[in-house]
Amino acid sequence: MYSTENYFWGWIAYSFGVFSLLLCFWYMVRGLKSSALRQGMVLVAIVFFMTPVTAYYDDFHLAPAFFVSLYEGLLLDSGFQRGLAPILAMIIITLTLYGSSKFLWKKMKRPPPVRVRPAFSSDKRRRSHT
């Protein structure tokens, strides 16, 4: 078992590695025309790599769910479920929040409709009384 400080420094090293991978991934998808698709793919990659779960069943320290799922699925007989379920839940929550915030942002950015009145309208101030 490792100490809390070991897990902390492990998360820092892991975060730098994930940041490097995400930078490479961003360079690969930056040519896509659709910004929503591009941003959604980057969000899914971030959630996939950064979702935490408990490292062991009897320990409270957190580890990346991707590696816990990979370890338990390949080396143990328990399968991929313990790490995969939180990843899928966080992906669904993240994409739902992203879609709703993008929708609300579009609604807020839309200018209000402008009423255009003709120059010679029925405004009584413009009429001359001769």
MOGI-V972245 format. One record per residue. N is the residue number from 1. RES is the residue in one small letter. PHI is phi in whole degrees, 0 to 359 (NA if undefined). OMEGA is omega in whole degrees, 0 to 359 (* if undefined). BURIAL is 1 if it has 16 or more other ideal C-beta (glycine too) atoms within 10 Angstrom, else 0. Layout:
N/RES/PHI/OMEGA/BURIAL  N/RES/PHI/OMEGA/BURIAL
This chain:
1/m/NA/180/0  2/y/254/179/0  3/s/274/179/0  4/t/296/179/0  5/e/294/177/0  6/n/297/178/0  7/y/294/179/1  8/f/299/180/0  9/w/291/174/0  10/g/297/177/1  11/w/295/178/1  12/i/295/179/0  13/a/297/179/0  14/y/297/180/1  15/s/295/176/0  16/f/296/177/0  17/g/295/178/0  18/v/295/177/1  19/f/300/178/0  20/s/295/177/0  21/l/297/180/0  22/l/293/176/0  23/l/297/177/0  24/c/295/179/0  25/f/296/179/1  26/w/296/177/0  27/y/297/179/0  28/m/286/186/0  29/v/260/184/0  30/r/291/179/0  31/g/277/179/0  32/l/293/181/0  33/k/287/184/0  34/s/280/180/0  35/s/290/180/0  36/a/295/178/0  37/l/294/180/0  38/r/297/180/0  39/q/292/177/0  40/g/296/179/1  41/m/294/179/1  42/v/293/177/0  43/l/297/178/0  44/v/297/178/1  45/a/295/179/1  46/i/297/181/1  47/v/295/181/1  48/f/300/184/1  49/f/273/188/1  50/m/252/178/1  51/t/286/181/1  52/p/262/169/1  53/v/221/177/1  54/t/292/185/0  55/a/292/179/1  56/y/232/180/0  57/y/295/184/0  58/d/256/183/0  59/d/238/182/0  60/f/264/180/0  61/h/290/183/1  62/l/260/176/1  63/a/223/178/1  64/p/298/183/1  65/a/297/179/1  66/f/299/181/1  67/f/286/177/0  68/v/297/179/1  69/s/295/179/1  70/l/296/180/0  71/y/296/182/1  72/e/290/180/1  73/g/286/182/1  74/l/269/187/0  75/l/258/179/0  76/l/251/180/0  77/d/268/183/0  78/s/280/176/0  79/g/89/185/0  80/f/272/192/0  81/q/298/188/0  82/r/295/177/1  83/g/265/184/1  84/l/283/181/1  85/a/297/177/0  86/p/294/178/1  87/i/296/180/1  88/l/296/179/0  89/a/296/180/0  90/m/291/177/1  91/i/295/180/1  92/i/296/179/0  93/i/296/182/0  94/t/296/181/1  95/l/291/176/0  96/t/294/178/0  97/l/295/178/0  98/y/295/180/0  99/g/296/180/0  100/s/290/178/0  101/s/290/177/0  102/k/294/178/0  103/f/296/180/0  104/l/294/178/0  105/w/296/177/0  106/k/295/179/0  107/k/295/181/0  108/m/285/182/0  109/k/280/182/0  110/r/292/180/0  111/p/290/179/0  112/p/293/180/0  113/p/296/182/0  114/v/256/176/0  115/r/269/178/0  116/v/261/178/0  117/r/255/178/0  118/p/295/183/0  119/a/295/180/0  120/f/252/181/0  121/s/269/182/0  122/s/273/178/0  123/d/290/185/0  124/k/289/179/0  125/r/291/182/0  126/r/274/182/0  127/r/283/175/0  128/s/260/181/0  129/h/260/177/0  130/t/247/*/0
